[in-house]
């Protein structure tokens, strides 16, 4: 009962914060410098992460935060278990753009405000066109100084598991020359996909050093990335989905 109450309080606060920040962003977006725009989106992320801690007891600890670059764009590749990491990693690696389903941009207020940040929106029903869009838009964003956040599993995995990675992130890194920063976490244990209930606990996040991409093939980059993830799976109690 207490968990349901705390989760409900979070949902109310989450909706309120999203509405307020989205309206402000849409009202003043065109008058803001790019850096200030990114700050507004990051503010929403920090508020939501803080709200999750306050209402639901979801805390976090980060290992390897020194590997977050502060002077160059990268391709961030992370496993995907919940909504928590999409919010947390957005503010951690800002300025950054996510790769998402184009349908999300139609969500009132949140989607409308997100559209202004020029995310890489793809049509997952057309895989070949989605890959072309990822590479084209991803190279453009990186050239403009923005990192790209990739969840190569394509969908959220159940807690304790990690799905098969696509090679889109590695291909983007190879074509753009941007390094790959791998991230692994266990957020699903506190914020499970498909459930309104949030469980108290500490999310562990591990950030690896950048994997170089210049002069390397997508296959080589992906292999090194996979090796890094396999090394850290046991630390978080994760295993590959069968």
Protein Blocks (a to p, Z undefined) as FASTA:
>chain_A
ZZmmmmmmmmmmmmmmmmmmmmmmmmmmmmpcfklmmmmmmmmmmmmmmmmmmmnopacd
dehklmpcfkbccddddddfbfklmmmmmmmmpccdddddfklmmpghjlmmmmmnopad
ddfklmmlmmmmmmmmmmmmmmnopacdddfkopacdehiacdddfklmmmmmmnopacd
ddddfklmmmcghiabdceddddddddddddfehpafklmmmmmmmmmmmmmmmnopacd
ZZ
